[in-house]
Amino acid sequence: MAKVLAYGPLGTPGTQVLELRSDIELVTVAVADLNALHHEVASAQAVIARYLPFDRETIKLAQHLKVVVRVGVGFDNIDVDALTERGIPLATVGDANSTTVAEHTLYLMLALAKKGINCDQASRTGNWKYRENLNTFELWKKTLLIVGLGRIGRKVAERCAAFGMHILAYDPYISSDEIIRRGANPVEDLNNAIAKSDIVSLHAPATSDTYQIINNSRLQLFKNSALLINTARGSLVDETALCDALHAGQLAGAGIDVFTTEPPCHQERLFSFNNVVISPHTAGLTEECISRMGIICANHAIAAIDGCLDYTYVVNPEVLGQK
């Protein structure tokens, strides 16, 4: 019997998919229980991993592993090189969470533009005169810069187009013609694009090229009326420099769903700003999305065990003889 190991709860829909196969055993290990993980992974054919590290040491113990499936699209917590060396594919959920993250991105934009938290607090405390501040603004006709026009960035572009926004996109891995087809105007000079944008929204993966792509020098380029949105990965932003820029009034606010360290430690300074809207890495966590991702992950595990994994979902397709 093949064993599928879920590192963290898979959820009912995904579990039900696996239970349809009498030749597959599902074993769940609680998140952060490394002893149990190392014990169970030794005999697992498939691992379904969430957000905690799945490192070289763990991979070395997995002598029968045919696939690692990531519940999500980011994979910076997975040692891809170690998997590739062993000929083990890493599969993600494709665009299963794209709509959810795109919606959350819009939520952060609107919460900041309409001063949602401030308005709520004023209403609850009887400060009705707050409405006279006239400090909110429209998204209509504002310039949005999307950094990374992949699955999520494209859906953000579609939704922001409906708000009548002017959409720019910076993505050195996509041709200008393709960026135009995806509903945005291509830009090659990131610094120049930041300087003329009203909102900068990050949707790039965490790589050595994107590490702190928003740093102190680039934050100095922001309009003091501009917003920064990050629903991608915390490492894309120099968090200390962001706090400095917010304190100096270099930008009008930030919407942050992701942090360099999660749960975020020593972020009291960032949390102190009333022009920052924060969520605990929940952009992709709706009931519908969790259900979709669980089903896709279960199907990936089954496909790998059966020898028919779809390479288009695979991060390292070369292990399957694909490029």
KAFEN-V531411 format. One record per residue. N is the residue number from 1. RES is the residue in three letters. SS is DSSP state (H for helix, E for strand, C for the rest). OMEGA is omega in radians with two decimals (* if undefined). D_FIRST is the distance of its C-alpha to the first C-alpha in Angstrom with 2 decimals. Layout:
BEGIN
n->N res->RES ss->SS omega->OMEGA d_first->D_FIRST
n->N res->RES ss->SS omega->OMEGA d_first->D_FIRST
END
This chain:
BEGIN
n->1 res->MET ss->C omega->3.13 d_first->0.00
n->2 res->ALA ss->E omega->-3.14 d_first->3.82
n->3 res->LYS ss->E omega->3.01 d_first->6.54
n->4 res->VAL ss->E omega->-3.12 d_first->9.87
n->5 res->LEU ss->E omega->3.07 d_first->12.78
n->6 res->ALA ss->E omega->3.12 d_first->15.96
n->7 res->TYR ss->E omega->-2.98 d_first->19.03
n->8 res->GLY ss->C omega->-3.06 d_first->21.26
n->9 res->PRO ss->C omega->-3.13 d_first->20.96
n->10 res->LEU ss->C omega->-3.08 d_first->19.59
n->11 res->GLY ss->C omega->-3.04 d_first->21.66
n->12 res->THR ss->H omega->-3.09 d_first->21.30
n->13 res->PRO ss->H omega->3.13 d_first->21.32
n->14 res->GLY ss->H omega->3.11 d_first->18.51
n->15 res->THR ss->H omega->-3.13 d_first->16.42
n->16 res->GLN ss->H omega->3.09 d_first->17.21
n->17 res->VAL ss->H omega->-3.12 d_first->16.08
n->18 res->LEU ss->H omega->-3.12 d_first->12.52
n->19 res->GLU ss->H omega->3.09 d_first->12.67
n->20 res->LEU ss->C omega->3.14 d_first->13.57
n->21 res->ARG ss->C omega->-3.12 d_first->10.11
n->22 res->SER ss->C omega->-3.12 d_first->8.41
n->23 res->ASP ss->C omega->-3.13 d_first->5.09
n->24 res->ILE ss->E omega->3.07 d_first->5.65
n->25 res->GLU ss->E omega->3.08 d_first->6.77
n->26 res->LEU ss->E omega->3.08 d_first->10.31
n->27 res->VAL ss->E omega->3.13 d_first->12.22
n->28 res->THR ss->E omega->3.08 d_first->15.94
n->29 res->VAL ss->E omega->3.13 d_first->18.37
n->30 res->ALA ss->C omega->3.12 d_first->22.05
n->31 res->VAL ss->C omega->3.11 d_first->24.19
n->32 res->ALA ss->C omega->3.07 d_first->26.08
n->33 res->ASP ss->C omega->-3.03 d_first->23.98
n->34 res->LEU ss->H omega->3.14 d_first->23.70
n->35 res->ASN ss->H omega->3.12 d_first->22.77
n->36 res->ALA ss->H omega->3.12 d_first->19.64
n->37 res->LEU ss->H omega->-3.11 d_first->18.88
n->38 res->HIS ss->H omega->3.11 d_first->19.36
n->39 res->HIS ss->H omega->-3.03 d_first->17.25
n->40 res->GLU ss->H omega->-3.05 d_first->14.14
n->41 res->VAL ss->H omega->-3.09 d_first->14.58
n->42 res->ALA ss->C omega->-3.11 d_first->14.29
n->43 res->SER ss->C omega->-3.09 d_first->10.50
n->44 res->ALA ss->C omega->3.02 d_first->10.13
n->45 res->GLN ss->C omega->3.14 d_first->9.71
n->46 res->ALA ss->E omega->3.06 d_first->12.10
n->47 res->VAL ss->E omega->3.04 d_first->14.90
n->48 res->ILE ss->E omega->-2.99 d_first->17.19
n->49 res->ALA ss->E omega->3.07 d_first->20.50
n->50 res->ARG ss->C omega->-2.93 d_first->23.73
n->51 res->TYR ss->C omega->-3.10 d_first->27.08
n->52 res->LEU ss->C omega->-3.08 d_first->26.73
n->53 res->PRO ss->C omega->3.00 d_first->26.73
n->54 res->PHE ss->E omega->-2.87 d_first->23.69
n->55 res->ASP ss->C omega->-3.09 d_first->25.55
n->56 res->ARG ss->H omega->-3.14 d_first->25.63
n->57 res->GLU ss->H omega->-3.14 d_first->24.95
n->58 res->THR ss->H omega->-3.14 d_first->21.69
n->59 res->ILE ss->H omega->3.14 d_first->20.66
n->60 res->LYS ss->H omega->-3.13 d_first->21.61
n->61 res->LEU ss->H omega->-3.02 d_first->19.09
n->62 res->ALA ss->C omega->-3.03 d_first->16.14
n->63 res->GLN ss->C omega->-3.09 d_first->15.46
n->64 res->HIS ss->C omega->-2.98 d_first->12.28
n->65 res->LEU ss->C omega->3.11 d_first->13.56
n->66 res->LYS ss->C omega->-3.14 d_first->13.99
n->67 res->VAL ss->E omega->2.87 d_first->15.99
n->68 res->VAL ss->E omega->-3.13 d_first->17.95
n->69 res->VAL ss->E omega->-3.13 d_first->19.14
n->70 res->ARG ss->E omega->3.08 d_first->22.43
n->71 res->VAL ss->C omega->-3.07 d_first->23.44
n->72 res->GLY ss->C omega->3.13 d_first->26.87
n->73 res->VAL ss->C omega->3.07 d_first->28.79
n->74 res->GLY ss->C omega->-3.09 d_first->30.20
n->75 res->PHE ss->C omega->3.13 d_first->28.26
n->76 res->ASP ss->C omega->3.06 d_first->30.81
n->77 res->ASN ss->C omega->-3.11 d_first->28.55
n->78 res->ILE ss->E omega->3.07 d_first->26.01
n->79 res->ASP ss->C omega->-3.07 d_first->26.91
n->80 res->VAL ss->H omega->3.14 d_first->26.68
n->81 res->ASP ss->H omega->3.14 d_first->28.38
n->82 res->ALA ss->H omega->3.09 d_first->25.82
n->83 res->LEU ss->H omega->-3.09 d_first->22.99
n->84 res->THR ss->H omega->3.10 d_first->25.15
n->85 res->GLU ss->H omega->-3.14 d_first->25.93
n->86 res->ARG ss->H omega->-3.12 d_first->22.28
n->87 res->GLY ss->C omega->-3.10 d_first->21.88
n->88 res->ILE ss->C omega->3.13 d_first->19.64
n->89 res->PRO ss->E omega->3.00 d_first->20.73
n->90 res->LEU ss->E omega->-3.12 d_first->21.86
n->91 res->ALA ss->E omega->3.07 d_first->21.95
n->92 res->THR ss->C omega->-3.06 d_first->24.24
n->93 res->VAL ss->C omega->3.11 d_first->25.04
n->94 res->GLY ss->C omega->-3.09 d_first->28.06
n->95 res->ASP ss->C omega->-3.08 d_first->30.87
n->96 res->ALA ss->C omega->-3.11 d_first->29.01
n->97 res->ASN ss->C omega->-3.04 d_first->31.21
n->98 res->SER ss->H omega->-3.14 d_first->34.33
n->99 res->THR ss->H omega->-3.11 d_first->36.26
n->100 res->THR ss->H omega->-3.13 d_first->35.58
n->101 res->VAL ss->H omega->3.10 d_first->36.74
n->102 res->ALA ss->H omega->3.10 d_first->39.68
n->103 res->GLU ss->H omega->-3.14 d_first->40.78
n->104 res->HIS ss->H omega->3.08 d_first->40.62
n->105 res->THR ss->H omega->3.09 d_first->42.72
n->106 res->LEU ss->H omega->3.09 d_first->45.31
n->107 res->TYR ss->H omega->-3.13 d_first->45.24
n->108 res->LEU ss->H omega->3.10 d_first->46.13
n->109 res->MET ss->H omega->-3.07 d_first->48.87
n->110 res->LEU ss->H omega->3.13 d_first->50.37
n->111 res->ALA ss->H omega->3.12 d_first->50.14
n->112 res->LEU ss->H omega->-3.09 d_first->52.13
n->113 res->ALA ss->H omega->-3.09 d_first->54.52
n->114 res->LYS ss->C omega->3.13 d_first->55.36
n->115 res->LYS ss->C omega->-3.03 d_first->55.34
n->116 res->GLY ss->H omega->-3.12 d_first->52.94
n->117 res->ILE ss->H omega->-3.13 d_first->52.51
n->118 res->ASN ss->H omega->-3.14 d_first->56.25
n->119 res->CYS ss->H omega->3.13 d_first->57.23
n->120 res->ASP ss->H omega->-3.12 d_first->54.96
n->121 res->GLN ss->H omega->3.14 d_first->56.38
n->122 res->ALA ss->H omega->-3.13 d_first->59.93
n->123 res->SER ss->H omega->-3.11 d_first->59.51
n->124 res->ARG ss->H omega->-3.10 d_first->58.08
n->125 res->THR ss->C omega->3.08 d_first->60.92
n->126 res->GLY ss->C omega->-3.13 d_first->63.68
n->127 res->ASN ss->C omega->-3.07 d_first->64.49
n->128 res->TRP ss->H omega->3.14 d_first->65.35
n->129 res->LYS ss->H omega->3.12 d_first->67.55
n->130 res->TYR ss->H omega->-3.11 d_first->64.45
n->131 res->ARG ss->H omega->-3.12 d_first->64.53
n->132 res->GLU ss->H omega->-3.13 d_first->67.72
n->133 res->ASN ss->H omega->3.14 d_first->66.06
n->134 res->LEU ss->C omega->-3.07 d_first->65.16
n->135 res->ASN ss->C omega->3.06 d_first->62.52
n->136 res->THR ss->C omega->3.12 d_first->59.74
n->137 res->PHE ss->C omega->-3.12 d_first->59.28
n->138 res->GLU ss->C omega->2.97 d_first->57.85
n->139 res->LEU ss->C omega->-3.11 d_first->55.04
n->140 res->TRP ss->C omega->3.10 d_first->57.09
n->141 res->LYS ss->C omega->3.07 d_first->58.49
n->142 res->LYS ss->C omega->3.13 d_first->56.93
n->143 res->THR ss->E omega->3.12 d_first->55.45
n->144 res->LEU ss->E omega->3.02 d_first->51.73
n->145 res->LEU ss->E omega->3.08 d_first->50.24
n->146 res->ILE ss->E omega->3.11 d_first->46.49
n->147 res->VAL ss->E omega->-3.06 d_first->45.11
n->148 res->GLY ss->C omega->-3.05 d_first->41.99
n->149 res->LEU ss->C omega->3.06 d_first->41.86
n->150 res->GLY ss->C omega->-3.07 d_first->38.15
n->151 res->ARG ss->H omega->-3.10 d_first->36.15
n->152 res->ILE ss->H omega->-3.14 d_first->37.44
n->153 res->GLY ss->H omega->3.13 d_first->40.90
n->154 res->ARG ss->H omega->-3.13 d_first->41.41
n->155 res->LYS ss->H omega->3.01 d_first->40.71
n->156 res->VAL ss->H omega->3.12 d_first->43.07
n->157 res->ALA ss->H omega->3.14 d_first->45.66
n->158 res->GLU ss->H omega->-3.08 d_first->45.31
n->159 res->ARG ss->H omega->3.14 d_first->45.83
n->160 res->CYS ss->H omega->3.04 d_first->48.65
n->161 res->ALA ss->H omega->3.13 d_first->50.39
n->162 res->ALA ss->H omega->3.07 d_first->50.64
n->163 res->PHE ss->C omega->3.14 d_first->52.54
n->164 res->GLY ss->C omega->-3.14 d_first->55.01
n->165 res->MET ss->C omega->3.04 d_first->54.09
n->166 res->HIS ss->E omega->-2.93 d_first->54.90
n->167 res->ILE ss->E omega->3.02 d_first->51.64
n->168 res->LEU ss->E omega->3.09 d_first->51.42
n->169 res->ALA ss->E omega->3.04 d_first->48.30
n->170 res->TYR ss->E omega->3.10 d_first->47.76
n->171 res->ASP ss->C omega->-3.07 d_first->44.81
n->172 res->PRO ss->C omega->-3.12 d_first->45.51
n->173 res->TYR ss->C omega->3.14 d_first->42.31
n->174 res->ILE ss->C omega->-3.13 d_first->43.36
n->175 res->SER ss->C omega->3.12 d_first->46.44
n->176 res->SER ss->H omega->3.13 d_first->49.42
n->177 res->ASP ss->H omega->-3.14 d_first->49.10
n->178 res->GLU ss->H omega->3.10 d_first->45.50
n->179 res->ILE ss->H omega->3.10 d_first->46.56
n->180 res->ILE ss->H omega->3.11 d_first->49.30
n->181 res->ARG ss->H omega->-3.14 d_first->46.89
n->182 res->ARG ss->C omega->2.99 d_first->44.80
n->183 res->GLY ss->C omega->-3.12 d_first->47.89
n->184 res->ALA ss->C omega->3.07 d_first->49.36
n->185 res->ASN ss->E omega->-3.07 d_first->52.21
n->186 res->PRO ss->E omega->3.02 d_first->51.13
n->187 res->VAL ss->C omega->3.14 d_first->52.64
n->188 res->GLU ss->C omega->-3.11 d_first->52.56
n->189 res->ASP ss->C omega->-3.08 d_first->54.42
n->190 res->LEU ss->H omega->-3.11 d_first->52.27
n->191 res->ASN ss->H omega->3.14 d_first->55.18
n->192 res->ASN ss->H omega->-3.13 d_first->57.55
n->193 res->ALA ss->H omega->3.11 d_first->55.07
n->194 res->ILE ss->H omega->-3.05 d_first->54.49
n->195 res->ALA ss->H omega->-3.11 d_first->58.26
n->196 res->LYS ss->C omega->-3.09 d_first->58.78
n->197 res->SER ss->C omega->3.07 d_first->55.80
n->198 res->ASP ss->C omega->3.09 d_first->55.91
n->199 res->ILE ss->E omega->3.05 d_first->52.17
n->200 res->VAL ss->E omega->-3.09 d_first->49.71
n->201 res->SER ss->E omega->-3.03 d_first->46.04
n->202 res->LEU ss->E omega->3.14 d_first->43.32
n->203 res->HIS ss->C omega->3.14 d_first->40.13
n->204 res->ALA ss->C omega->3.08 d_first->39.38
n->205 res->PRO ss->C omega->3.09 d_first->36.29
n->206 res->ALA ss->C omega->3.12 d_first->36.60
n->207 res->THR ss->C omega->3.08 d_first->37.59
n->208 res->SER ss->C omega->-3.14 d_first->40.28
n->209 res->ASP ss->C omega->-3.08 d_first->42.54
n->210 res->THR ss->C omega->-3.13 d_first->42.26
n->211 res->TYR ss->C omega->-3.12 d_first->42.50
n->212 res->GLN ss->C omega->3.08 d_first->45.38
n->213 res->ILE ss->C omega->2.97 d_first->46.50
n->214 res->ILE ss->E omega->-3.08 d_first->48.54
n->215 res->ASN ss->C omega->-3.08 d_first->50.61
n->216 res->ASN ss->H omega->-3.09 d_first->54.09
n->217 res->SER ss->H omega->3.14 d_first->55.97
n->218 res->ARG ss->H omega->3.08 d_first->54.18
n->219 res->LEU ss->H omega->3.09 d_first->54.57
n->220 res->GLN ss->C omega->-3.13 d_first->58.31
n->221 res->LEU ss->C omega->-3.09 d_first->58.21
n->222 res->PHE ss->C omega->2.91 d_first->57.08
n->223 res->LYS ss->C omega->3.12 d_first->59.70
n->224 res->ASN ss->C omega->3.05 d_first->60.54
n->225 res->SER ss->C omega->-3.00 d_first->59.65
n->226 res->ALA ss->C omega->3.12 d_first->56.19
n->227 res->LEU ss->E omega->3.00 d_first->52.71
n->228 res->LEU ss->E omega->3.11 d_first->49.56
n->229 res->ILE ss->E omega->3.09 d_first->46.14
n->230 res->ASN ss->E omega->3.02 d_first->42.90
n->231 res->THR ss->C omega->-3.08 d_first->39.56
n->232 res->ALA ss->C omega->3.11 d_first->37.90
n->233 res->ARG ss->C omega->-3.09 d_first->37.52
n->234 res->GLY ss->H omega->-3.08 d_first->39.84
n->235 res->SER ss->H omega->3.12 d_first->40.46
n->236 res->LEU ss->H omega->-3.05 d_first->42.42
n->237 res->VAL ss->E omega->2.97 d_first->45.29
n->238 res->ASP ss->C omega->-3.00 d_first->47.44
n->239 res->GLU ss->H omega->3.10 d_first->47.42
n->240 res->THR ss->H omega->3.12 d_first->50.52
n->241 res->ALA ss->H omega->3.11 d_first->52.44
n->242 res->LEU ss->H omega->3.11 d_first->51.42
n->243 res->CYS ss->H omega->3.12 d_first->52.86
n->244 res->ASP ss->H omega->-3.11 d_first->56.01
n->245 res->ALA ss->H omega->3.09 d_first->56.39
n->246 res->LEU ss->H omega->3.13 d_first->55.95
n->247 res->HIS ss->H omega->-3.12 d_first->58.47
n->248 res->ALA ss->H omega->-3.10 d_first->60.93
n->249 res->GLY ss->C omega->-3.11 d_first->60.56
n->250 res->GLN ss->C omega->3.03 d_first->59.36
n->251 res->LEU ss->C omega->-2.98 d_first->57.02
n->252 res->ALA ss->C omega->-3.13 d_first->57.04
n->253 res->GLY ss->E omega->-3.13 d_first->53.56
n->254 res->ALA ss->E omega->3.03 d_first->49.84
n->255 res->GLY ss->E omega->-2.97 d_first->46.67
n->256 res->ILE ss->E omega->3.07 d_first->43.81
n->257 res->ASP ss->C omega->-3.01 d_first->40.16
n->258 res->VAL ss->C omega->-3.09 d_first->38.75
n->259 res->PHE ss->C omega->3.11 d_first->39.86
n->260 res->THR ss->C omega->3.06 d_first->39.59
n->261 res->THR ss->C omega->-3.14 d_first->38.21
n->262 res->GLU ss->C omega->-0.12 d_first->36.16
n->263 res->PRO ss->C omega->-3.07 d_first->36.99
n->264 res->PRO ss->C omega->3.11 d_first->40.45
n->265 res->CYS ss->C omega->3.05 d_first->42.53
n->266 res->HIS ss->C omega->3.12 d_first->46.31
n->267 res->GLN ss->C omega->-3.11 d_first->46.76
n->268 res->GLU ss->H omega->-3.11 d_first->49.62
n->269 res->ARG ss->H omega->3.12 d_first->51.95
n->270 res->LEU ss->H omega->-3.11 d_first->49.91
n->271 res->PHE ss->H omega->-3.07 d_first->49.36
n->272 res->SER ss->C omega->-3.10 d_first->53.13
n->273 res->PHE ss->C omega->3.12 d_first->54.03
n->274 res->ASN ss->C omega->3.06 d_first->54.73
n->275 res->ASN ss->C omega->3.06 d_first->54.23
n->276 res->VAL ss->E omega->3.06 d_first->50.55
n->277 res->VAL ss->E omega->-3.01 d_first->47.81
n->278 res->ILE ss->E omega->2.99 d_first->44.54
n->279 res->SER ss->C omega->-3.01 d_first->41.05
n->280 res->PRO ss->C omega->-3.13 d_first->38.07
n->281 res->HIS ss->C omega->-3.10 d_first->35.87
n->282 res->THR ss->C omega->-3.05 d_first->35.33
n->283 res->ALA ss->C omega->-3.12 d_first->36.35
n->284 res->GLY ss->C omega->-2.99 d_first->32.91
n->285 res->LEU ss->C omega->2.93 d_first->31.95
n->286 res->THR ss->C omega->3.11 d_first->32.93
n->287 res->GLU ss->H omega->-3.10 d_first->30.99
n->288 res->GLU ss->H omega->-3.09 d_first->30.73
n->289 res->CYS ss->H omega->3.11 d_first->29.64
n->290 res->ILE ss->H omega->3.10 d_first->26.94
n->291 res->SER ss->H omega->3.13 d_first->25.54
n->292 res->ARG ss->H omega->-3.08 d_first->25.75
n->293 res->MET ss->H omega->3.12 d_first->24.19
n->294 res->GLY ss->H omega->3.13 d_first->21.22
n->295 res->ILE ss->H omega->3.13 d_first->20.51
n->296 res->ILE ss->H omega->-3.14 d_first->21.10
n->297 res->CYS ss->H omega->3.11 d_first->18.87
n->298 res->ALA ss->H omega->3.13 d_first->15.90
n->299 res->ASN ss->H omega->3.06 d_first->16.73
n->300 res->HIS ss->H omega->-3.13 d_first->17.11
n->301 res->ALA ss->H omega->3.13 d_first->13.66
n->302 res->ILE ss->H omega->-3.12 d_first->12.24
n->303 res->ALA ss->H omega->3.13 d_first->14.93
n->304 res->ALA ss->H omega->3.11 d_first->14.22
n->305 res->ILE ss->H omega->3.14 d_first->10.59
n->306 res->ASP ss->H omega->3.11 d_first->12.26
n->307 res->GLY ss->C omega->-3.11 d_first->15.17
n->308 res->CYS ss->C omega->3.14 d_first->17.82
n->309 res->LEU ss->C omega->3.13 d_first->18.72
n->310 res->ASP ss->C omega->-3.04 d_first->22.35
n->311 res->TYR ss->H omega->-3.11 d_first->24.40
n->312 res->THR ss->H omega->3.07 d_first->27.11
n->313 res->TYR ss->H omega->-2.97 d_first->25.18
n->314 res->VAL ss->E omega->-3.12 d_first->24.53
n->315 res->VAL ss->C omega->-3.12 d_first->26.94
n->316 res->ASN ss->C omega->-3.01 d_first->26.67
n->317 res->PRO ss->H omega->3.13 d_first->26.31
n->318 res->GLU ss->H omega->3.13 d_first->27.68
n->319 res->VAL ss->H omega->3.09 d_first->24.28
n->320 res->LEU ss->H omega->-3.10 d_first->23.40
n->321 res->GLY ss->C omega->3.14 d_first->26.74
n->322 res->GLN ss->C omega->3.09 d_first->28.46
n->323 res->LYS ss->C omega->* d_first->31.49
END
